[in-house]
Structure formats: C-alpha cells, structure tokens
Amino acid sequence: MGEMEQIVFGIISSVGMAKSSFVEAMRAASAGKFEEAEAKMKEGDEYYAKGHDIHVDLVQKEAAGEYLSPGLLLIHAEDQMMSAELVRLMAEENIKLSKRIQELEK
C-alpha cells in the first residue's frame, strides 16, 4: 500500500470510529444514559478531529501545488467524512429529543 492510501485510510478509520461513537451516543440516550451519551459524543468528536486534521493536511498540500490523485479511496474518505458529520447532527437532535421525552414521562 502506498503512502497516499495509508493517509486516506487514516481518514476513513478515524471518521468511521467517530460515526460509531455518535451512533452509540444515540443508543445510550435512548436508554436514558445521558452522561454516557455525552461521553460518546465527545469521543466521536475526538475521532472526527483526527480524520479532519489529516484531511486538512491533504488540502494544504494540494493548495501548495502538490498534485494529489483524486482516486476512489479519497472520494470514499470524503463521503465518510460527510456522513459522519450528518450522523453527529442526528445524534445531537436525538439526544435532545430523548431528554425531552424523559422529562415528559416524569
């Protein structure tokens, strides 16, 4: 595996872990475990930041004139980043709704 592929897999791995953490946060919130949900959101944000940092490095290289082949793996990494962002937004809303439901049930 080449250097670029390893870099791109770093993005895919990091944002995939972020997405999993966000899903775990929603599941925790649905079970009324809001502290765990918040911890999972924080964990997801940390994973996402790692992937985002790698992505920013690639963008800066390209902006500096270094040609980066836009192969299928890089496109997949971009797609995974966008889906992780969407899952994060959904998780935030899910947690809010779970809290409201729990308050109404009291």
N, C-alpha and C positions, 0 to 999 in steps of 0.2 A: 504494500500500500504506500502510495506517495505521500509527500508532506501535506499537500493540499487536501487530500482525502482524510488524513488524520485530523487536520484542523476542522474540517467540516463535520466529521463525526463527533468532535468535541462539542460543537453547537447542538447537533441532533441529540446527543446524550444528555447534555445539560438541560435543554428545554423540554425534553421528554420527561426527565425527572421532575421538573417544575410542574408540568401538566399533571403528572401523577399525584404530586403533593396537593395541588389545587382540588383534584377530584376527591382525595382523602379528606380534605378540609370540608367539602360539601357533605360527605358522608358523616363526618363527626358532628357537624352542625345539625344534620337531620336527626341524629341520635341525642341531641341536646348537650353535646360535649363541646361547648363553645371555646373553652380555653385550648383544648386540643385543636379545634378548627383554626383558631388564631395562630397557633404554633405551626400548623401545616401551611398556612398562608405565608408565614414568614419564611419557612423552609423553602417553599416554592419560589418566593421572590429571590432568595439567595441563589438557588439553582439557575433561575432565569437570568440573573445578573451575570453569572459566569458565561452563559451562552451569548448574552448580549455583548459582553466585553470582547469575546472572540470575534463576533460579527463586526463590531466597530473597528477592530484591528484590520480586518479584511477590507472594509470600506475605506479606511485611511490609506492602505496600500494602493488600492485602485485609484484613489484621488491623487496620489503622488505619482501616478503614471505607470505603476506596475500592472501588467495585464494579468487578470485572473480569469481563467476559463470558466464560463458560466455553465458548468456541467450539471447533469441531473441531480447529483448529490447536493450541490449548493442550492439548487432550486428547491429540493426537498427540505433542506435546512431552513430556508426562508419560510416555506409553508408551515413547518413545525413551529417556528417562532410565532407566526401569526396565530396559529391555532392555540398555542399556549397563552397568548395574550387574551384571546377570546374566552378560554376556559377560566382564566383568572377573573375576568369581568363577571362571568356567570357565577363563579364561586362567591364573589363579594355579594352579589344580589341574593343568592341562595342563602347565605349566612344571615343576611338582614331579614329575609322572609322567615327563616326558621326561628329567629329570635322573636319576631312579631307573633308568630303562631304560638310559641311557648308562652309569651306574655298573655295572650288572649285565652289560653287554656287554664290560666291560674284562677 
